């Protein structure tokens, strides 16, 4: 039976700028992969991320490099050695999951022996800005169960306090995106305790975190940029309390689920995260969110227009895509 693999770039303008410590973006640039076999199509999405040396052109080239093997019948198991972890493998892996489910006439959840995705509480993100602007954003989402606060090294304490005052009931994730150093982290920690922060995500650069191994943090610290796959888990487990599992880092749902189970086996907590993406990037991640302590899957909520049939937001809760959208 003939199989074809194709990939294309897609751009989704945002409804407002997304600002983190490394800069701002106004559009989500993704790569969409499709695998067609026997009249059935599976699809998946990857987000090229410059922090990891990726670009749209590189991801497209990486997918093209394995087209022959995929079209010859290589599946998800072979894909793990054919491609390196990253956005390209994520797009192809998730497309193969979708195709596999359609060929079997069963859902991805059924293939996993798991419950079907249901609504999940997702973090709503407040981008880096002045404390006043961030407070107004927090007030608009004060009823949400979980809020993520993006900060940089410029007076993060004021930003965190402003958000906490405006959203007193929400659980808070604070994410400096590697912009802090040891001195600043130690200085801000009392504020994190005061503001009842649930988890601090990747506060320091991934290659400058050795000191965390001997630091007894009163607030759980979650690895993001410091962890991609199971291969890095032993190092991370000695320094962090939790890991952020993103399919674009792990290289697909197959590797993402492997990382979740391995992290749990080491006593680590888990966050299910995403890049700024469409609902096609979120649908597979819902299978990680089911196993996670926190979900941070609001990527599509930043889009001016999502893919038809995608996830639906409901006051800080995310409802799964329409039936047949993916998986």
C-alpha positions in Angstrom: 0.0 0.0 0.0 1.5 3.3 -1.1 2.4 5.8 1.6 3.4 9.5 1.2 4.9 12.0 3.6 4.7 15.7 3.1 5.5 18.8 5.2 4.7 22.4 4.9 5.2 25.6 6.9 2.2 27.3 8.4 2.0 30.7 10.1 -0.6 31.7 12.7 -0.7 35.4 13.6 -1.2 36.0 17.3 -4.0 38.0 18.9 -1.5 40.0 21.0 2.3 39.9 21.4 3.7 37.0 23.4 6.6 38.4 25.6 9.1 36.3 27.6 12.6 37.2 28.9 14.1 36.3 25.5 11.9 38.6 23.5 8.5 38.9 21.9 6.7 37.1 19.0 3.7 38.1 17.0 3.1 34.9 15.1 3.4 31.1 15.6 5.5 29.5 12.9 4.9 25.8 12.7 5.6 22.9 10.4 2.7 20.6 9.5 3.5 17.0 8.5 1.0 14.7 6.8 1.3 10.9 6.2 -1.2 9.4 3.8 -1.8 5.7 3.3 -4.7 3.8 1.9 -6.8 6.9 1.6 -6.3 7.8 5.3 -4.3 10.8 6.5 -2.5 11.4 9.7 -1.2 14.8 10.6 1.0 16.4 13.2 2.7 19.7 14.0 6.1 20.8 15.2 7.2 24.2 16.3 10.8 25.1 15.3 12.4 26.8 18.3 15.5 29.0 17.9 16.6 28.4 21.5 17.4 24.9 20.3 19.0 25.9 17.0 15.9 25.1 15.0 14.3 27.0 12.1 11.5 26.3 9.8 13.9 25.5 7.0 15.9 23.1 9.1 12.8 21.2 10.3 11.5 20.9 6.8 14.9 19.6 5.7 15.0 17.1 8.6 11.6 15.7 7.6 12.5 15.5 3.9 15.6 13.5 4.9 13.5 10.7 6.3 10.8 10.8 3.7 12.1 7.7 1.9 12.2 5.6 5.1 8.7 6.7 6.2 7.2 6.1 2.7 8.8 2.7 2.7 6.9 1.8 5.9 9.0 2.9 8.9 6.8 3.4 11.9 7.1 5.2 15.3 9.6 2.8 16.7 12.0 3.2 13.8 11.5 7.0 13.9 13.1 7.2 17.3 16.5 6.3 15.7 15.9 7.8 12.3 15.5 11.3 13.7 16.9 13.3 16.6 14.5 14.7 19.3 13.0 18.0 18.3 10.2 19.7 16.3 10.7 17.7 13.1 10.3 14.3 14.8 7.4 15.6 16.8 5.5 16.5 13.7 6.1 13.1 12.1 5.6 11.0 15.2 2.2 12.6 15.9 1.2 12.2 12.3 2.0 8.5 12.6 0.0 8.2 15.8 -3.0 9.8 14.0 -2.6 7.5 11.0 -2.2 4.5 13.2 -5.4 5.3 15.1 -7.4 5.8 11.8 -6.1 2.5 10.4 -7.1 0.7 13.5 -10.5 2.4 13.7 -9.7 3.3 17.3 -8.7 6.4 19.1 -5.1 7.1 20.3 -6.4 6.9 23.8 -7.7 3.4 23.1 -4.4 2.4 21.6 -2.7 3.6 24.8 -5.3 1.8 27.0 -6.1 5.2 28.5 -9.2 7.3 29.1 -10.3 9.7 26.4 -9.1 13.2 26.9 -11.4 15.4 29.0 -11.3 19.1 29.9 -8.1 20.0 31.7 -7.2 23.1 33.8 -4.5 24.9 31.8 -2.2 27.7 32.9 -3.1 31.0 31.3 0.0 33.0 30.6 0.8 36.6 31.4 3.7 37.9 29.4 6.5 40.1 30.6 5.4 43.7 31.0 5.1 46.4 33.6 3.6 45.3 36.9 0.5 47.4 36.3 -0.1 45.8 32.9 0.5 42.4 34.3 -1.9 43.1 37.2 -4.7 44.1 34.7 -4.1 40.9 32.7 -4.3 38.8 36.0 -7.5 40.5 37.0 -9.1 39.5 33.7 -8.3 35.9 34.5 -8.7 36.0 38.3 -11.2 33.2 38.2 -8.9 30.8 36.4 -7.4 27.9 38.4 -3.8 28.3 37.2 -1.9 31.3 36.0 1.7 31.4 34.6 3.7 34.6 35.2 6.5 35.2 32.7 9.2 37.4 34.2 12.7 38.5 33.5 15.6 39.8 35.7 14.1 43.3 35.9 12.3 43.5 39.2 10.4 40.2 39.0 9.3 40.6 42.7 7.1 43.5 41.7 5.5 41.6 38.8 4.8 38.5 40.9 3.3 40.5 43.7 1.1 42.5 41.3 -0.2 39.3 39.7 -0.8 37.7 43.1 -2.8 40.7 44.4 -4.9 40.8 41.3 -5.5 37.0 41.2 -5.5 35.9 44.9 -7.1 32.5 44.3 -5.2 31.2 41.4 -2.3 28.8 41.6 0.8 30.5 40.2 3.6 29.2 38.0 6.5 31.7 37.7 8.7 31.3 34.6 11.9 33.4 34.2 12.9 31.4 31.0 16.6 31.1 32.2 16.9 34.8 32.9 17.9 34.7 36.6 21.2 33.8 38.2 21.8 32.2 41.6 21.9 35.6 43.5 18.6 36.8 42.1 16.9 33.5 42.7 17.9 33.4 46.3 16.8 37.1 46.7 13.4 36.5 45.1 12.6 33.2 46.9 11.0 34.9 49.9 8.6 36.6 47.6 7.8 33.4 45.9 6.9 31.9 49.3 5.0 35.0 50.3 2.9 34.9 47.1 2.3 31.1 47.4 3.9 30.2 44.1 3.1 26.6 43.2 6.2 26.0 41.1 9.2 28.0 39.7 10.0 27.0 36.1 13.6 27.0 34.8 14.8 30.1 36.6 18.5 29.9 35.6 20.3 28.9 32.4 20.3 25.2 31.8 24.1 25.1 31.7 24.5 27.0 34.9 22.3 25.0 37.2 24.8 22.7 39.0 24.4 24.6 42.2 20.7 23.6 42.4 21.9 20.1 43.4 22.7 21.4 46.8 20.0 24.0 47.1 17.0 23.1 49.3 14.3 25.2 47.6 11.1 25.8 49.6 9.3 26.2 46.2 9.4 23.3 43.7 11.7 24.0 40.8 10.8 22.6 37.4 13.2 21.9 34.6 12.2 23.1 31.1 15.1 24.1 28.9 17.3 21.7 31.0 15.3 18.6 30.0 14.4 17.2 26.6 14.4 13.4 26.8 15.0 10.5 29.1 18.7 10.7 28.3 19.0 13.8 30.4 16.8 12.7 33.3 19.5 11.5 35.7 21.3 14.8 35.7 18.0 16.8 36.0 16.7 14.6 38.8 19.6 15.7 41.0 18.8 19.4 40.5 15.1 19.8 40.0 11.8 18.7 41.6 9.8 18.5 38.4 10.2 18.3 34.6 8.2 20.1 31.9 7.4 17.6 29.1 7.0 19.3 25.8 6.5 17.2 22.7 8.6 19.5 20.6 11.6 19.0 22.9 11.1 15.2 23.4 10.4 14.7 19.7 6.8 13.4 19.7 4.2 11.8 21.8 6.1 8.5 21.9 9.2 10.0 23.5 7.1 12.4 25.6 5.2 9.5 27.3 8.4 7.7 27.9 9.8 10.8 29.7 6.7 11.1 31.8 6.8 7.6 33.1 10.6 7.7 33.7 10.3 11.0 35.6 7.5 9.5 37.8 9.8 6.6 38.4 12.4 8.9 39.9 9.8 10.7 42.1 9.7 13.8 40.0 6.5 15.8 39.4 5.5 16.6 35.8 4.2 19.6 33.9 2.7 19.2 30.4 3.9 22.1 28.4 3.8 23.5 24.8 5.2 26.1 22.5 2.9 28.8 21.1 1.2 26.5 18.6 -2.1 25.5 17.1 -4.5 22.9 18.5 -2.8 20.3 16.3 0.2 20.7 18.7 -2.0 20.4 21.8 -4.2 17.4 20.9 -1.4 14.9 21.4 -0.2 16.8 24.5 -3.5 16.1 26.2 -2.3 12.5 26.6 0.6 13.9 28.7 -1.6 16.3 30.6 -3.7 13.4 31.8 -0.5 12.2 33.7 0.8 15.6 34.8 0.5 17.7 38.0 0.2 20.9 36.0 -0.9 21.6 32.4 0.5 24.6 30.5 -1.3 24.2 27.2 -2.6 27.6 26.3 -0.6 28.0 23.1 -3.6 28.1 20.8 -5.3 30.7 22.9 -2.7 33.2 21.7 -3.7 32.7 18.1 -5.9 35.2 16.2 -7.4 32.1 14.4 -6.8 28.5 15.3 -7.2 25.4 13.0 -11.0 24.6 12.6 -12.2 22.1 15.2 -9.5 22.8 17.7 -9.5 23.1 21.5 -12.0 25.4 23.2 -11.1 27.6 26.2 -13.6 27.9 29.1 -12.4 30.1 31.9 -9.0 28.5 32.4 -10.2 25.1 31.3 -9.3 23.5 28.0 -11.8 21.3 26.2 -10.5 18.7 23.7 -10.8 19.2 20.0 -13.8 18.1 18.0 -14.1 14.4 17.2 -11.9 13.5 14.3 -9.6 16.4 14.6 -6.6 14.3 15.6 -6.2 10.9 17.2 
